[in-house]
Amino acid sequence: MSRTNKPVNPAAQNSLDKMKYEIANELGIADAVRQNGWSTMTSADCGRVGGHMVRKMIEQYESSMNKSQS
């Protein structure tokens, strides 16, 4: 199976990009990203952003599950 950077839902791309920059801001690397782009960031920084994104998406999903079960 090949890897791709395309989201499963293409309509979600803008929301994912917004979340990515919000998390970069929380981690204090947003200025560097804006000035130099993502390609200049270390893999550790990119991994940190991705990890936080996954954690936040899981929290949102679990929260929506709790609301629907109530």
mmCIF file of the N, C-alpha and C atoms, coordinates in Angstrom:
data_MODEL
# 
_entry.id   MODEL 
# 
loop_
_atom_site.group_PDB 
_atom_site.id 
_atom_site.type_symbol 
_atom_site.label_atom_id 
_atom_site.label_alt_id 
_atom_site.label_comp_id 
_atom_site.label_asym_id 
_atom_site.label_entity_id 
_atom_site.label_seq_id 
_atom_site.pdbx_PDB_ins_code 
_atom_site.Cartn_x 
_atom_site.Cartn_y 
_atom_site.Cartn_z 
_atom_site.occupancy 
_atom_site.B_iso_or_equiv 
_atom_site.pdbx_formal_charge 
_atom_site.auth_seq_id 
_atom_site.auth_comp_id 
_atom_site.auth_asym_id 
_atom_site.auth_atom_id 
_atom_site.pdbx_PDB_model_num 
ATOM 1   N N  . MET A 1 1  ? 0.847   -1.170 0.000  1.00 0.00 ? 1  MET A N  1 
ATOM 2   C CA . MET A 1 1  ? 0.000   0.000  0.000  1.00 0.00 ? 1  MET A CA 1 
ATOM 3   C C  . MET A 1 1  ? 0.893   1.234  0.000  1.00 0.00 ? 1  MET A C  1 
ATOM 4   N N  . SER A 1 2  ? 0.663   2.130  -0.914 1.00 0.00 ? 2  SER A N  1 
ATOM 5   C CA . SER A 1 2  ? 1.499   3.315  -1.001 1.00 0.00 ? 2  SER A CA 1 
ATOM 6   C C  . SER A 1 2  ? 1.056   4.378  -0.006 1.00 0.00 ? 2  SER A C  1 
ATOM 7   N N  . ARG A 1 3  ? 2.001   5.175  0.415  1.00 0.00 ? 3  ARG A N  1 
ATOM 8   C CA . ARG A 1 3  ? 1.708   6.273  1.339  1.00 0.00 ? 3  ARG A CA 1 
ATOM 9   C C  . ARG A 1 3  ? 1.333   7.501  0.525  1.00 0.00 ? 3  ARG A C  1 
ATOM 10  N N  . THR A 1 4  ? 0.416   8.267  1.075  1.00 0.00 ? 4  THR A N  1 
ATOM 11  C CA . THR A 1 4  ? -0.017  9.477  0.384  1.00 0.00 ? 4  THR A CA 1 
ATOM 12  C C  . THR A 1 4  ? -0.279  10.583 1.398  1.00 0.00 ? 4  THR A C  1 
ATOM 13  N N  . ASN A 1 5  ? -0.120  11.811 0.969  1.00 0.00 ? 5  ASN A N  1 
ATOM 14  C CA . ASN A 1 5  ? -0.385  12.949 1.843  1.00 0.00 ? 5  ASN A CA 1 
ATOM 15  C C  . ASN A 1 5  ? -1.801  13.467 1.676  1.00 0.00 ? 5  ASN A C  1 
ATOM 16  N N  . LYS A 1 6  ? -2.600  12.791 0.878  1.00 0.00 ? 6  LYS A N  1 
ATOM 17  C CA . LYS A 1 6  ? -3.960  13.232 0.639  1.00 0.00 ? 6  LYS A CA 1 
ATOM 18  C C  . LYS A 1 6  ? -4.864  12.782 1.782  1.00 0.00 ? 6  LYS A C  1 
ATOM 19  N N  . PRO A 1 7  ? -5.690  13.691 2.298  1.00 0.00 ? 7  PRO A N  1 
ATOM 20  C CA . PRO A 1 7  ? -6.624  13.276 3.350  1.00 0.00 ? 7  PRO A CA 1 
ATOM 21  C C  . PRO A 1 7  ? -7.727  12.386 2.767  1.00 0.00 ? 7  PRO A C  1 
ATOM 22  N N  . VAL A 1 8  ? -8.310  11.563 3.604  1.00 0.00 ? 8  VAL A N  1 
ATOM 23  C CA . VAL A 1 8  ? -9.404  10.698 3.180  1.00 0.00 ? 8  VAL A CA 1 
ATOM 24  C C  . VAL A 1 8  ? -10.565 11.560 2.695  1.00 0.00 ? 8  VAL A C  1 
ATOM 25  N N  . ASN A 1 9  ? -10.807 12.660 3.394  1.00 0.00 ? 9  ASN A N  1 
ATOM 26  C CA . ASN A 1 9  ? -11.862 13.601 3.029  1.00 0.00 ? 9  ASN A CA 1 
ATOM 27  C C  . ASN A 1 9  ? -11.188 14.897 2.566  1.00 0.00 ? 9  ASN A C  1 
ATOM 28  N N  . PRO A 1 10 ? -11.093 15.134 1.253  1.00 0.00 ? 10 PRO A N  1 
ATOM 29  C CA . PRO A 1 10 ? -10.410 16.331 0.753  1.00 0.00 ? 10 PRO A CA 1 
ATOM 30  C C  . PRO A 1 10 ? -10.990 17.644 1.269  1.00 0.00 ? 10 PRO A C  1 
ATOM 31  N N  . ALA A 1 11 ? -12.264 17.658 1.632  1.00 0.00 ? 11 ALA A N  1 
ATOM 32  C CA . ALA A 1 11 ? -12.880 18.869 2.166  1.00 0.00 ? 11 ALA A CA 1 
ATOM 33  C C  . ALA A 1 11 ? -12.303 19.237 3.533  1.00 0.00 ? 11 ALA A C  1 
ATOM 34  N N  . ALA A 1 12 ? -11.639 18.303 4.183  1.00 0.00 ? 12 ALA A N  1 
ATOM 35  C CA . ALA A 1 12 ? -11.072 18.536 5.506  1.00 0.00 ? 12 ALA A CA 1 
ATOM 36  C C  . ALA A 1 12 ? -9.677  19.157 5.447  1.00 0.00 ? 12 ALA A C  1 
ATOM 37  N N  . GLN A 1 13 ? -9.104  19.317 4.267  1.00 0.00 ? 13 GLN A N  1 
ATOM 38  C CA . GLN A 1 13 ? -7.724  19.796 4.136  1.00 0.00 ? 13 GLN A CA 1 
ATOM 39  C C  . GLN A 1 13 ? -7.500  21.144 4.828  1.00 0.00 ? 13 GLN A C  1 
ATOM 40  N N  . ASN A 1 14 ? -8.412  22.095 4.628  1.00 0.00 ? 14 ASN A N  1 
ATOM 41  C CA . ASN A 1 14 ? -8.249  23.410 5.250  1.00 0.00 ? 14 ASN A CA 1 
ATOM 42  C C  . ASN A 1 14 ? -8.280  23.318 6.765  1.00 0.00 ? 14 ASN A C  1 
ATOM 43  N N  . SER A 1 15 ? -9.171  22.501 7.299  1.00 0.00 ? 15 SER A N  1 
ATOM 44  C CA . SER A 1 15 ? -9.261  22.331 8.748  1.00 0.00 ? 15 SER A CA 1 
ATOM 45  C C  . SER A 1 15 ? -8.004  21.681 9.303  1.00 0.00 ? 15 SER A C  1 
ATOM 46  N N  . LEU A 1 16 ? -7.469  20.712 8.591  1.00 0.00 ? 16 LEU A N  1 
ATOM 47  C CA . LEU A 1 16 ? -6.244  20.051 9.034  1.00 0.00 ? 16 LEU A CA 1 
ATOM 48  C C  . LEU A 1 16 ? -5.061  21.013 9.010  1.00 0.00 ? 16 LEU A C  1 
ATOM 49  N N  . ASP A 1 17 ? -4.976  21.837 7.970  1.00 0.00 ? 17 ASP A N  1 
ATOM 50  C CA . ASP A 1 17 ? -3.904  22.828 7.899  1.00 0.00 ? 17 ASP A CA 1 
ATOM 51  C C  . ASP A 1 17 ? -4.016  23.834 9.034  1.00 0.00 ? 17 ASP A C  1 
ATOM 52  N N  . LYS A 1 18 ? -5.234  24.265 9.319  1.00 0.00 ? 18 LYS A N  1 
ATOM 53  C CA . LYS A 1 18 ? -5.454  25.212 10.418 1.00 0.00 ? 18 LYS A CA 1 
ATOM 54  C C  . LYS A 1 18 ? -5.024  24.593 11.743 1.00 0.00 ? 18 LYS A C  1 
ATOM 55  N N  . MET A 1 19 ? -5.402  23.320 11.962 1.00 0.00 ? 19 MET A N  1 
ATOM 56  C CA . MET A 1 19 ? -5.026  22.630 13.192 1.00 0.00 ? 19 MET A CA 1 
ATOM 57  C C  . MET A 1 19 ? -3.505  22.494 13.291 1.00 0.00 ? 19 MET A C  1 
ATOM 58  N N  . LYS A 1 20 ? -2.869  22.214 12.170 1.00 0.00 ? 20 LYS A N  1 
ATOM 59  C CA . LYS A 1 20 ? -1.420  22.053 12.140 1.00 0.00 ? 20 LYS A CA 1 
ATOM 60  C C  . LYS A 1 20 ? -0.723  23.337 12.602 1.00 0.00 ? 20 LYS A C  1 
ATOM 61  N N  . TYR A 1 21 ? -1.182  24.485 12.093 1.00 0.00 ? 21 TYR A N  1 
ATOM 62  C CA . TYR A 1 21 ? -0.586  25.766 12.481 1.00 0.00 ? 21 TYR A CA 1 
ATOM 63  C C  . TYR A 1 21 ? -0.923  26.142 13.919 1.00 0.00 ? 21 TYR A C  1 
ATOM 64  N N  . GLU A 1 22 ? -2.120  25.799 14.393 1.00 0.00 ? 22 GLU A N  1 
ATOM 65  C CA . GLU A 1 22 ? -2.476  26.059 15.790 1.00 0.00 ? 22 GLU A CA 1 
ATOM 66  C C  . GLU A 1 22 ? -1.555  25.288 16.724 1.00 0.00 ? 22 GLU A C  1 
ATOM 67  N N  . ILE A 1 23 ? -1.299  24.039 16.390 1.00 0.00 ? 23 ILE A N  1 
ATOM 68  C CA . ILE A 1 23 ? -0.430  23.218 17.237 1.00 0.00 ? 23 ILE A CA 1 
ATOM 69  C C  . ILE A 1 23 ? 1.009   23.691 17.144 1.00 0.00 ? 23 ILE A C  1 
ATOM 70  N N  . ALA A 1 24 ? 1.451   24.077 15.965 1.00 0.00 ? 24 ALA A N  1 
ATOM 71  C CA . ALA A 1 24 ? 2.800   24.631 15.822 1.00 0.00 ? 24 ALA A CA 1 
ATOM 72  C C  . ALA A 1 24 ? 2.943   25.876 16.687 1.00 0.00 ? 24 ALA A C  1 
ATOM 73  N N  . ASN A 1 25 ? 1.888   26.667 16.738 1.00 0.00 ? 25 ASN A N  1 
ATOM 74  C CA . ASN A 1 25 ? 1.901   27.863 17.588 1.00 0.00 ? 25 ASN A CA 1 
ATOM 75  C C  . ASN A 1 25 ? 2.007   27.477 19.059 1.00 0.00 ? 25 ASN A C  1 
ATOM 76  N N  . GLU A 1 26 ? 1.237   26.474 19.479 1.00 0.00 ? 26 GLU A N  1 
ATOM 77  C CA . GLU A 1 26 ? 1.284   25.996 20.862 1.00 0.00 ? 26 GLU A CA 1 
ATOM 78  C C  . GLU A 1 26 ? 2.677   25.492 21.223 1.00 0.00 ? 26 GLU A C  1 
ATOM 79  N N  . LEU A 1 27 ? 3.358   24.876 20.261 1.00 0.00 ? 27 LEU A N  1 
ATOM 80  C CA . LEU A 1 27 ? 4.689   24.324 20.509 1.00 0.00 ? 27 LEU A CA 1 
ATOM 81  C C  . LEU A 1 27 ? 5.798   25.372 20.346 1.00 0.00 ? 27 LEU A C  1 
ATOM 82  N N  . GLY A 1 28 ? 5.443   26.572 19.898 1.00 0.00 ? 28 GLY A N  1 
ATOM 83  C CA . GLY A 1 28 ? 6.421   27.641 19.755 1.00 0.00 ? 28 GLY A CA 1 
ATOM 84  C C  . GLY A 1 28 ? 7.267   27.582 18.495 1.00 0.00 ? 28 GLY A C  1 
ATOM 85  N N  . ILE A 1 29 ? 6.800   26.871 17.476 1.00 0.00 ? 29 ILE A N  1 
ATOM 86  C CA . ILE A 1 29 ? 7.581   26.777 16.236 1.00 0.00 ? 29 ILE A CA 1 
ATOM 87  C C  . ILE A 1 29 ? 6.867   27.414 15.045 1.00 0.00 ? 29 ILE A C  1 
ATOM 88  N N  . ALA A 1 30 ? 5.733   28.060 15.298 1.00 0.00 ? 30 ALA A N  1 
ATOM 89  C CA . ALA A 1 30 ? 4.930   28.625 14.208 1.00 0.00 ? 30 ALA A CA 1 
ATOM 90  C C  . ALA A 1 30 ? 5.683   29.712 13.442 1.00 0.00 ? 30 ALA A C  1 
ATOM 91  N N  . ASP A 1 31 ? 6.438   30.554 14.139 1.00 0.00 ? 31 ASP A N  1 
ATOM 92  C CA . ASP A 1 31 ? 7.175   31.617 13.451 1.00 0.00 ? 31 ASP A CA 1 
ATOM 93  C C  . ASP A 1 31 ? 8.203   31.048 12.486 1.00 0.00 ? 31 ASP A C  1 
ATOM 94  N N  . ALA A 1 32 ? 8.896   30.011 12.916 1.00 0.00 ? 32 ALA A N  1 
ATOM 95  C CA . ALA A 1 32 ? 9.892   29.378 12.049 1.00 0.00 ? 32 ALA A CA 1 
ATOM 96  C C  . ALA A 1 32 ? 9.224   28.742 10.834 1.00 0.00 ? 32 ALA A C  1 
ATOM 97  N N  . VAL A 1 33 ? 8.061   28.164 11.035 1.00 0.00 ? 33 VAL A N  1 
ATOM 98  C CA . VAL A 1 33 ? 7.335   27.540 9.925  1.00 0.00 ? 33 VAL A CA 1 
ATOM 99  C C  . VAL A 1 33 ? 6.891   28.601 8.925  1.00 0.00 ? 33 VAL A C  1 
ATOM 100 N N  . ARG A 1 34 ? 6.354   29.714 9.440  1.00 0.00 ? 34 ARG A N  1 
ATOM 101 C CA . ARG A 1 34 ? 5.897   30.783 8.549  1.00 0.00 ? 34 ARG A CA 1 
ATOM 102 C C  . ARG A 1 34 ? 7.046   31.389 7.754  1.00 0.00 ? 34 ARG A C  1 
ATOM 103 N N  . GLN A 1 35 ? 8.200   31.530 8.378  1.00 0.00 ? 35 GLN A N  1 
ATOM 104 C CA . GLN A 1 35 ? 9.348   32.152 7.709  1.00 0.00 ? 35 GLN A CA 1 
ATOM 105 C C  . GLN A 1 35 ? 10.031  31.208 6.727  1.00 0.00 ? 35 GLN A C  1 
ATOM 106 N N  . ASN A 1 36 ? 10.183  29.942 7.114  1.00 0.00 ? 36 ASN A N  1 
ATOM 107 C CA . ASN A 1 36 ? 10.999  29.011 6.335  1.00 0.00 ? 36 ASN A CA 1 
ATOM 108 C C  . ASN A 1 36 ? 10.226  27.872 5.682  1.00 0.00 ? 36 ASN A C  1 
ATOM 109 N N  . GLY A 1 37 ? 8.996   27.634 6.095  1.00 0.00 ? 37 GLY A N  1 
ATOM 110 C CA . GLY A 1 37 ? 8.202   26.536 5.549  1.00 0.00 ? 37 GLY A CA 1 
ATOM 111 C C  . GLY A 1 37 ? 8.418   25.227 6.306  1.00 0.00 ? 37 GLY A C  1 
ATOM 112 N N  . TRP A 1 38 ? 7.514   24.310 6.064  1.00 0.00 ? 38 TRP A N  1 
ATOM 113 C CA . TRP A 1 38 ? 7.577   23.018 6.759  1.00 0.00 ? 38 TRP A CA 1 
ATOM 114 C C  . TRP A 1 38 ? 8.787   22.193 6.336  1.00 0.00 ? 38 TRP A C  1 
ATOM 115 N N  . SER A 1 39 ? 9.252   22.374 5.122  1.00 0.00 ? 39 SER A N  1 
ATOM 116 C CA . SER A 1 39 ? 10.353  21.539 4.629  1.00 0.00 ? 39 SER A CA 1 
ATOM 117 C C  . SER A 1 39 ? 11.665  21.783 5.370  1.00 0.00 ? 39 SER A C  1 
ATOM 118 N N  . THR A 1 40 ? 11.781  22.900 6.061  1.00 0.00 ? 40 THR A N  1 
ATOM 119 C CA . THR A 1 40 ? 13.015  23.193 6.794  1.00 0.00 ? 40 THR A CA 1 
ATOM 120 C C  . THR A 1 40 ? 12.947  22.753 8.257  1.00 0.00 ? 40 THR A C  1 
ATOM 121 N N  . MET A 1 41 ? 11.780  22.290 8.687  1.00 0.00 ? 41 MET A N  1 
ATOM 122 C CA . MET A 1 41 ? 11.629  21.875 10.083 1.00 0.00 ? 41 MET A CA 1 
ATOM 123 C C  . MET A 1 41 ? 12.247  20.490 10.288 1.00 0.00 ? 41 MET A C  1 
ATOM 124 N N  . THR A 1 42 ? 12.690  20.246 11.500 1.00 0.00 ? 42 THR A N  1 
ATOM 125 C CA . THR A 1 42 ? 13.279  18.946 11.796 1.00 0.00 ? 42 THR A CA 1 
ATOM 126 C C  . THR A 1 42 ? 12.179  17.882 11.817 1.00 0.00 ? 42 THR A C  1 
ATOM 127 N N  . SER A 1 43 ? 12.581  16.649 11.612 1.00 0.00 ? 43 SER A N  1 
ATOM 128 C CA . SER A 1 43 ? 11.594  15.573 11.649 1.00 0.00 ? 43 SER A CA 1 
ATOM 129 C C  . SER A 1 43 ? 11.013  15.433 13.055 1.00 0.00 ? 43 SER A C  1 
ATOM 130 N N  . ALA A 1 44 ? 11.794  15.769 14.069 1.00 0.00 ? 44 ALA A N  1 
ATOM 131 C CA . ALA A 1 44 ? 11.291  15.714 15.442 1.00 0.00 ? 44 ALA A CA 1 
ATOM 132 C C  . ALA A 1 44 ? 10.172  16.729 15.648 1.00 0.00 ? 44 ALA A C  1 
ATOM 133 N N  . ASP A 1 45 ? 10.359  17.941 15.140 1.00 0.00 ? 45 ASP A N  1 
ATOM 134 C CA . ASP A 1 45 ? 9.322   18.968 15.259 1.00 0.00 ? 45 ASP A CA 1 
ATOM 135 C C  . ASP A 1 45 ? 8.069   18.569 14.491 1.00 0.00 ? 45 ASP A C  1 
ATOM 136 N N  . CYS A 1 46 ? 8.237   18.077 13.281 1.00 0.00 ? 46 CYS A N  1 
ATOM 137 C CA . CYS A 1 46 ? 7.082   17.645 12.481 1.00 0.00 ? 46 CYS A CA 1 
ATOM 138 C C  . CYS A 1 46 ? 6.368   16.473 13.156 1.00 0.00 ? 46 CYS A C  1 
ATOM 139 N N  . GLY A 1 47 ? 7.120   15.566 13.717 1.00 0.00 ? 47 GLY A N  1 
ATOM 140 C CA . GLY A 1 47 ? 6.536   14.435 14.431 1.00 0.00 ? 47 GLY A CA 1 
ATOM 141 C C  . GLY A 1 47 ? 5.777   14.873 15.658 1.00 0.00 ? 47 GLY A C  1 
ATOM 142 N N  . ARG A 1 48 ? 6.312   15.870 16.354 1.00 0.00 ? 48 ARG A N  1 
ATOM 143 C CA . ARG A 1 48 ? 5.647   16.411 17.529 1.00 0.00 ? 48 ARG A CA 1 
ATOM 144 C C  . ARG A 1 48 ? 4.301   17.027 17.137 1.00 0.00 ? 48 ARG A C  1 
ATOM 145 N N  . VAL A 1 49 ? 4.302   17.792 16.048 1.00 0.00 ? 49 VAL A N  1 
ATOM 146 C CA . VAL A 1 49 ? 3.060   18.410 15.569 1.00 0.00 ? 49 VAL A CA 1 
ATOM 147 C C  . VAL A 1 49 ? 2.062   17.318 15.180 1.00 0.00 ? 49 VAL A C  1 
ATOM 148 N N  . GLY A 1 50 ? 2.506   16.326 14.426 1.00 0.00 ? 50 GLY A N  1 
ATOM 149 C CA . GLY A 1 50 ? 1.626   15.232 14.014 1.00 0.00 ? 50 GLY A CA 1 
ATOM 150 C C  . GLY A 1 50 ? 1.065   14.457 15.193 1.00 0.00 ? 50 GLY A C  1 
ATOM 151 N N  . GLY A 1 51 ? 1.903   14.211 16.183 1.00 0.00 ? 51 GLY A N  1 
ATOM 152 C CA . GLY A 1 51 ? 1.448   13.500 17.380 1.00 0.00 ? 51 GLY A CA 1 
ATOM 153 C C  . GLY A 1 51 ? 0.382   14.261 18.130 1.00 0.00 ? 51 GLY A C  1 
ATOM 154 N N  . HIS A 1 52 ? 0.575   15.580 18.265 1.00 0.00 ? 52 HIS A N  1 
ATOM 155 C CA . HIS A 1 52 ? -0.420  16.412 18.930 1.00 0.00 ? 52 HIS A CA 1 
ATOM 156 C C  . HIS A 1 52 ? -1.726  16.466 18.127 1.00 0.00 ? 52 HIS A C  1 
ATOM 157 N N  . MET A 1 53 ? -1.600  16.476 16.797 1.00 0.00 ? 53 MET A N  1 
ATOM 158 C CA . MET A 1 53 ? -2.805  16.481 15.956 1.00 0.00 ? 53 MET A CA 1 
ATOM 159 C C  . MET A 1 53 ? -3.615  15.206 16.177 1.00 0.00 ? 53 MET A C  1 
ATOM 160 N N  . VAL A 1 54 ? -2.949  14.077 16.185 1.00 0.00 ? 54 VAL A N  1 
ATOM 161 C CA . VAL A 1 54 ? -3.634  12.799 16.388 1.00 0.00 ? 54 VAL A CA 1 
ATOM 162 C C  . VAL A 1 54 ? -4.292  12.773 17.767 1.00 0.00 ? 54 VAL A C  1 
ATOM 163 N N  . ARG A 1 55 ? -3.568  13.218 18.781 1.00 0.00 ? 55 ARG A N  1 
ATOM 164 C CA . ARG A 1 55 ? -4.107  13.233 20.136 1.00 0.00 ? 55 ARG A CA 1 
ATOM 165 C C  . ARG A 1 55 ? -5.366  14.103 20.208 1.00 0.00 ? 55 ARG A C  1 
ATOM 166 N N  . LYS A 1 56 ? -5.310  15.280 19.565 1.00 0.00 ? 56 LYS A N  1 
ATOM 167 C CA . LYS A 1 56 ? -6.445  16.195 19.582 1.00 0.00 ? 56 LYS A CA 1 
ATOM 168 C C  . LYS A 1 56 ? -7.638  15.608 18.824 1.00 0.00 ? 56 LYS A C  1 
ATOM 169 N N  . MET A 1 57 ? -7.384  14.944 17.689 1.00 0.00 ? 57 MET A N  1 
ATOM 170 C CA . MET A 1 57 ? -8.473  14.330 16.927 1.00 0.00 ? 57 MET A CA 1 
ATOM 171 C C  . MET A 1 57 ? -9.120  13.192 17.709 1.00 0.00 ? 57 MET A C  1 
ATOM 172 N N  . ILE A 1 58 ? -8.329  12.411 18.417 1.00 0.00 ? 58 ILE A N  1 
ATOM 173 C CA . ILE A 1 58 ? -8.880  11.326 19.239 1.00 0.00 ? 58 ILE A CA 1 
ATOM 174 C C  . ILE A 1 58 ? -9.734  11.901 20.354 1.00 0.00 ? 58 ILE A C  1 
ATOM 175 N N  . GLU A 1 59 ? -9.261  12.960 21.005 1.00 0.00 ? 59 GLU A N  1 
ATOM 176 C CA . GLU A 1 59 ? -10.042 13.606 22.066 1.00 0.00 ? 59 GLU A CA 1 
ATOM 177 C C  . GLU A 1 59 ? -11.374 14.121 21.524 1.00 0.00 ? 59 GLU A C  1 
ATOM 178 N N  . GLN A 1 60 ? -11.351 14.751 20.344 1.00 0.00 ? 60 GLN A N  1 
ATOM 179 C CA . GLN A 1 60 ? -12.580 15.263 19.747 1.00 0.00 ? 60 GLN A CA 1 
ATOM 180 C C  . GLN A 1 60 ? -13.541 14.132 19.418 1.00 0.00 ? 60 GLN A C  1 
ATOM 181 N N  . TYR A 1 61 ? -13.030 13.042 18.892 1.00 0.00 ? 61 TYR A N  1 
ATOM 182 C CA . TYR A 1 61 ? -13.878 11.902 18.552 1.00 0.00 ? 61 TYR A CA 1 
ATOM 183 C C  . TYR A 1 61 ? -14.491 11.279 19.804 1.00 0.00 ? 61 TYR A C  1 
ATOM 184 N N  . GLU A 1 62 ? -13.667 11.097 20.838 1.00 0.00 ? 62 GLU A N  1 
ATOM 185 C CA . GLU A 1 62 ? -14.183 10.521 22.077 1.00 0.00 ? 62 GLU A CA 1 
ATOM 186 C C  . GLU A 1 62 ? -15.236 11.431 22.696 1.00 0.00 ? 62 GLU A C  1 
ATOM 187 N N  . SER A 1 63 ? -15.029 12.723 22.613 1.00 0.00 ? 63 SER A N  1 
ATOM 188 C CA . SER A 1 63 ? -15.997 13.672 23.140 1.00 0.00 ? 63 SER A CA 1 
ATOM 189 C C  . SER A 1 63 ? -17.316 13.581 22.384 1.00 0.00 ? 63 SER A C  1 
ATOM 190 N N  . SER A 1 64 ? -17.239 13.463 21.063 1.00 0.00 ? 64 SER A N  1 
ATOM 191 C CA . SER A 1 64 ? -18.471 13.351 20.272 1.00 0.00 ? 64 SER A CA 1 
ATOM 192 C C  . SER A 1 64 ? -19.180 12.026 20.548 1.00 0.00 ? 64 SER A C  1 
ATOM 193 N N  . MET A 1 65 ? -18.425 10.983 20.833 1.00 0.00 ? 65 MET A N  1 
ATOM 194 C CA . MET A 1 65 ? -19.036 9.692  21.168 1.00 0.00 ? 65 MET A CA 1 
ATOM 195 C C  . MET A 1 65 ? -19.797 9.790  22.489 1.00 0.00 ? 65 MET A C  1 
ATOM 196 N N  . ASN A 1 66 ? -19.182 10.469 23.454 1.00 0.00 ? 66 ASN A N  1 
ATOM 197 C CA . ASN A 1 66 ? -19.841 10.632 24.761 1.00 0.00 ? 66 ASN A CA 1 
ATOM 198 C C  . ASN A 1 66 ? -21.131 11.425 24.633 1.00 0.00 ? 66 ASN A C  1 
ATOM 199 N N  . LYS A 1 67 ? -21.131 12.458 23.784 1.00 0.00 ? 67 LYS A N  1 
ATOM 200 C CA . LYS A 1 67 ? -22.330 13.277 23.607 1.00 0.00 ? 67 LYS A CA 1 
ATOM 201 C C  . LYS A 1 67 ? -23.440 12.487 22.932 1.00 0.00 ? 67 LYS A C  1 
ATOM 202 N N  . SER A 1 68 ? -23.071 11.637 21.964 1.00 0.00 ? 68 SER A N  1 
ATOM 203 C CA . SER A 1 68 ? -24.095 10.887 21.239 1.00 0.00 ? 68 SER A CA 1 
ATOM 204 C C  . SER A 1 68 ? -24.683 9.758  22.092 1.00 0.00 ? 68 SER A C  1 
ATOM 205 N N  . GLN A 1 69 ? -23.929 9.286  23.086 1.00 0.00 ? 69 GLN A N  1 
ATOM 206 C CA . GLN A 1 69 ? -24.422 8.212  23.943 1.00 0.00 ? 69 GLN A CA 1 
ATOM 207 C C  . GLN A 1 69 ? -25.276 8.739  25.084 1.00 0.00 ? 69 GLN A C  1 
ATOM 208 N N  . SER A 1 70 ? -25.199 10.030 25.340 1.00 0.00 ? 70 SER A N  1 
ATOM 209 C CA . SER A 1 70 ? -25.983 10.608 26.445 1.00 0.00 ? 70 SER A CA 1 
ATOM 210 C C  . SER A 1 70 ? -27.415 10.858 26.064 1.00 0.00 ? 70 SER A C  1 
# 
